Each structure stands twice: as structure tokens, then as C-alpha cells.
Amino acid sequence: MSGDFAGAVAQIAPVVLLVIVVEIAANRDRMVNGFREAGRSAALIRSMARRESLTPAQATRARRAVIDHRRHMRTVCALLLYLAISAAVAVTLLDAEWRAIGWLADPDAGPAPDDARFCARVITLAFFRIVVGPLFALLQPMVEGLVRTAPGAFSAPKLQRLLDREQNEAPRS
């Protein structure tokens, strides 16, 4: 490790760490809301499951609760994985910062190639994490939107043929 490299790590790491920690804190509310929504649907599922039978309206509501619960749990699990990765990157980034500062503070510090490689890999990983975060946030609603709209888009031509056929078969006055 050189003085210039250790100095660069010591300057870059706190900035990148701050970006990651701020994003982790911002996602806390999303996580809490996701658990809250999943808890609501879980409570409805539990109450419906205790019944001996369901009316058609209750069965429809129960099916909706199961679908909602699965959706909320997928979202929460993905967010928890994302936050766990972010936290792991933040901890390793903090370790790289300590290694660089420790190296700079030691007047007898030698080359320390292992520490230099570690710092370089962690900074690269942290930058990758910073770039992937916004991309993930962008792709998630896009994927959810496609999941919701694609079935309708694929069914539209069939429906149009049905409407055209019914219009042609309708009695004309």
C-alpha cells in the first residue's frame, strides 16, 4: 500500500459509506410498511382460516388476502436481502477505512499488499453497490408493472376478436 492509495481510500470510504448508510436508513420505512401490510393480510388469513366455511364474498376476500400476503412478503424479503447486502458492504467498507487509516498512522508501515488489495476490492464492491441500488429501485416497479399489465396485453387481441365477432353477429336495426 502506498501513502497516496491509503489516503485515497481514507477519503473515499467515508463518502461511499455515508451514501450506503443514508440509503439503508431511507429504506427502513419501506421495510416497516411492508411488514405492516403483510401483517394485515396475515391477520385476515388467520381469521378466515379459523372458520368452518366461507361465503362466496368471504372466499373472494380470502383469496385476495392470500395474493396480497404473498406479494407483500416477496417485497419484504427482497428488501431484507438488499438491506443485508448493503449492511455487509458498509461493514467491509468500514474495515477498509480502518486499515487505510491504520496504515497511514503507522510510521513504520510497510507495503501491505494484502491490505491494499482488500481496500481496492471493497471500494469496487461499494461503488458497484451504489450503482446497483438505484437500478434495483428502478427495475422493481417496472417488473411489477409488467407482471400486472402483460396478461391483459396478451389477452387484448383475443378480446378484440370476440368483440368484433359479436358486433358482426349483432342484429342490425
Protein Blocks (a to p, Z undefined) as FASTA:
>chain_A
ZZklmmmmmmmmmmmmmmmmmmmmmmmmmmmmmmmmmmmmmmmmmmmmmpmbdcfklmmm
mmmmmmmmmmmmmmmmmmmmmmmmmmmmmmmmmmmmmmmmmmmmpmkbcfklmlmmmmmm
mmmmmmmmmmmmmmmmmmmmmmmmmmmmmmmmmmmmmmmmmmmmmmmmpccZZ
